[in-house]
């Protein structure tokens, strides 16, 4: 029995091996007609890669980039910005600095405009209160004080005596009216 059992075991193994060889032959026979119909008879391994490339280009591609490509683009842009000593990092830092300086200048100019407007309003109110008398005329004392301050200025030196004589003559005329 042991001899017959040992004799029986190799036969199925041989049959399995023969079947496996037959399957390989069938598989190669099936592949050969497909390859021969698509490629010329003297094709090489590169021709199969060309075939794959041609088939890939025939696929319909969606317009724009895929989600993966969008994410990868965003990640590379972030890396360009955050990687030190890269040109893109320096450029992005310079752009941020320029943007901050521009915002600061805009804020400062807005504050200056607000201050100028409030000063203008305050001066206009004070001018109306201080200068105009009930008749709407400028009082003589205000004019004399302005001219006196003008002549006291050390920067003013040309024709000081001429302007002073004009001031005196004008003040004499204006006093005659009152």
C-alpha positions as a Python dict, from the first residue, in 0.01 Angstrom:
ca = {
    (1, 'X'): (0, 0, 0),
    (2, 'X'): (271, 241, 80),
    (3, 'X'): (427, 175, -257),
    (4, 'X'): (105, 231, -438),
    (5, 'X'): (39, 546, -238),
    (6, 'X'): (381, 681, -323),
    (7, 'X'): (323, 594, -686),
    (8, 'X'): (-11, 770, -688),
    (9, 'X'): (117, 1092, -536),
    (10, 'X'): (369, 1180, -805),
    (11, 'X'): (117, 1128, -1079),
    (12, 'X'): (-112, 1407, -962),
    (13, 'X'): (187, 1633, -911),
    (14, 'X'): (300, 1560, -1263),
    (15, 'X'): (-48, 1616, -1390),
    (16, 'X'): (-66, 1946, -1201),
    (17, 'X'): (268, 2049, -1346),
    (18, 'X'): (155, 1956, -1696),
    (19, 'X'): (-167, 2147, -1647),
    (20, 'X'): (32, 2448, -1527),
    (21, 'X'): (249, 2432, -1838),
    (22, 'X'): (-60, 2406, -2055),
    (23, 'X'): (-208, 2714, -1883),
    (24, 'X'): (112, 2908, -1950),
    (25, 'X'): (104, 2810, -2315),
    (26, 'X'): (-260, 2910, -2343),
    (27, 'X'): (-185, 3241, -2172),
    (28, 'X'): (102, 3314, -2406),
    (29, 'X'): (-107, 3212, -2703),
    (30, 'X'): (-378, 3451, -2591),
    (31, 'X'): (-131, 3735, -2534),
    (32, 'X'): (50, 3689, -2864),
    (33, 'X'): (-245, 3763, -3091),
    (34, 'X'): (-329, 4075, -2890),
    (35, 'X'): (28, 4200, -2906),
    (36, 'X'): (66, 4112, -3271),
    (37, 'X'): (-250, 4301, -3363),
    (38, 'X'): (-137, 4615, -3181),
    (39, 'X'): (238, 4613, -3233),
    (40, 'X'): (456, 4537, -3535),
    (41, 'X'): (620, 4192, -3540),
    (42, 'X'): (961, 4317, -3415),
    (43, 'X'): (827, 4498, -3105),
    (44, 'X'): (1024, 4540, -2785),
    (45, 'X'): (943, 4616, -2422),
    (46, 'X'): (939, 4989, -2503),
    (47, 'X'): (651, 4935, -2743),
    (48, 'X'): (432, 4810, -2460),
    (49, 'X'): (509, 5125, -2260),
    (50, 'X'): (424, 5333, -2569),
    (51, 'X'): (97, 5144, -2595),
    (52, 'X'): (20, 5222, -2229),
    (53, 'X'): (107, 5588, -2285),
    (54, 'X'): (-120, 5603, -2592),
    (55, 'X'): (-406, 5444, -2401),
    (56, 'X'): (-355, 5685, -2110),
    (57, 'X'): (-380, 5985, -2342),
    (58, 'X'): (-702, 5851, -2490),
    (59, 'X'): (-872, 5866, -2149),
    (60, 'X'): (-1102, 6160, -2089),
    (61, 'X'): (-945, 6400, -1841),
    (62, 'X'): (-1162, 6633, -1633),
    (63, 'X'): (-1106, 7005, -1689),
    (64, 'X'): (-878, 7173, -1438),
    (65, 'X'): (-671, 6995, -1180),
    (66, 'X'): (-778, 6712, -955),
    (67, 'X'): (-820, 6753, -581),
    (68, 'X'): (-486, 6583, -521),
    (69, 'X'): (-310, 6822, -758),
    (70, 'X'): (-474, 7123, -593),
    (71, 'X'): (-367, 7007, -247),
    (72, 'X'): (-13, 6934, -365),
    (73, 'X'): (11, 7278, -525),
    (74, 'X'): (-105, 7441, -201),
    (75, 'X'): (140, 7236, 4),
    (76, 'X'): (432, 7327, -224),
    (77, 'X'): (337, 7695, -206),
    (78, 'X'): (327, 7673, 174),
    (79, 'X'): (663, 7497, 178),
    (80, 'X'): (813, 7762, -49),
    (81, 'X'): (702, 8027, 196),
    (82, 'X'): (808, 7851, 515),
    (83, 'X'): (1139, 7693, 409),
    (84, 'X'): (1414, 7927, 532),
    (85, 'X'): (1689, 8048, 301),
    (86, 'X'): (1486, 7989, -12),
    (87, 'X'): (1420, 8262, -264),
    (88, 'X'): (1044, 8220, -237),
    (89, 'X'): (1066, 8253, 142),
    (90, 'X'): (1261, 8577, 114),
    (91, 'X'): (1023, 8711, -149),
    (92, 'X'): (718, 8624, 60),
    (93, 'X'): (872, 8790, 367),
    (94, 'X'): (948, 9102, 163),
    (95, 'X'): (592, 9106, 29),
    (96, 'X'): (452, 9073, 382),
    (97, 'X'): (678, 9354, 504),
    (98, 'X'): (575, 9580, 215),
    (99, 'X'): (209, 9504, 279),
    (100, 'X'): (248, 9586, 651),
    (101, 'X'): (428, 9911, 574),
    (102, 'X'): (159, 10008, 325),
    (103, 'X'): (-112, 9938, 584),
    (104, 'X'): (79, 10146, 840),
    (105, 'X'): (110, 10435, 593),
    (106, 'X'): (-261, 10416, 515),
    (107, 'X'): (-349, 10417, 886),
    (108, 'X'): (-116, 10711, 951),
    (109, 'X'): (-259, 10908, 660),
    (110, 'X'): (-614, 10839, 782),
    (111, 'X'): (-520, 10960, 1130),
    (112, 'X'): (-355, 11272, 982),
    (113, 'X'): (-666, 11350, 779),
    (114, 'X'): (-887, 11308, 1087),
    (115, 'X'): (-659, 11532, 1296),
    (116, 'X'): (-647, 11796, 1023),
    (117, 'X'): (-1027, 11795, 994),
    (118, 'X'): (-1077, 11828, 1370),
    (119, 'X'): (-818, 12108, 1387),
    (120, 'X'): (-983, 12285, 1095),
    (121, 'X'): (-1323, 12262, 1262),
    (122, 'X'): (-1185, 12381, 1596),
    (123, 'X'): (-1004, 12674, 1435),
    (124, 'X'): (-1311, 12772, 1239),
    (125, 'X'): (-1520, 12774, 1556),
    (126, 'X'): (-1254, 12973, 1743),
    (127, 'X'): (-1211, 13212, 1450),
    (128, 'X'): (-1584, 13281, 1448),
    (129, 'X'): (-1583, 13340, 1824),
    (130, 'X'): (-1264, 13548, 1852),
    (131, 'X'): (-1243, 13763, 1544),
    (132, 'X'): (-1585, 13867, 1430),
    (133, 'X'): (-1762, 14140, 1618),
    (134, 'X'): (-2141, 14172, 1605),
    (135, 'X'): (-2120, 14371, 1280),
    (136, 'X'): (-1912, 14095, 1113),
    (137, 'X'): (-1596, 14309, 1104),
    (138, 'X'): (-1249, 14209, 1224),
    (139, 'X'): (-1153, 14414, 1532),
    (140, 'X'): (-852, 14646, 1505),
    (141, 'X'): (-677, 14488, 1804),
    (142, 'X'): (-669, 14148, 1634),
    (143, 'X'): (-507, 14297, 1324),
    (144, 'X'): (-253, 14492, 1530),
    (145, 'X'): (-161, 14182, 1732),
    (146, 'X'): (-112, 13976, 1416),
    (147, 'X'): (109, 14239, 1260),
    (148, 'X'): (305, 14284, 1583),
    (149, 'X'): (370, 13908, 1603),
    (150, 'X'): (467, 13908, 1238),
    (151, 'X'): (728, 14178, 1291),
    (152, 'X'): (864, 14016, 1608),
    (153, 'X'): (958, 13707, 1409),
    (154, 'X'): (1339, 13700, 1383),
    (155, 'X'): (1323, 13535, 1039),
    (156, 'X'): (1160, 13843, 890),
    (157, 'X'): (1424, 14107, 813),
    (158, 'X'): (1362, 14255, 468),
    (159, 'X'): (1175, 14580, 465),
    (160, 'X'): (1089, 14564, 832),
    (161, 'X'): (1081, 14939, 876),
    (162, 'X'): (874, 14982, 557),
    (163, 'X'): (611, 14734, 671),
    (164, 'X'): (609, 14890, 1016),
    (165, 'X'): (538, 15232, 866),
    (166, 'X'): (256, 15082, 659),
    (167, 'X'): (115, 14922, 971),
    (168, 'X'): (125, 15248, 1164),
    (169, 'X'): (-41, 15437, 881),
    (170, 'X'): (-310, 15175, 845),
    (171, 'X'): (-375, 15160, 1218),
    (172, 'X'): (-412, 15540, 1230),
    (173, 'X'): (-670, 15528, 952),
    (174, 'X'): (-862, 15248, 1114),
    (175, 'X'): (-867, 15427, 1453),
    (176, 'X'): (-1018, 15732, 1289),
    (177, 'X'): (-1312, 15517, 1177),
    (178, 'X'): (-1390, 15404, 1533),
}
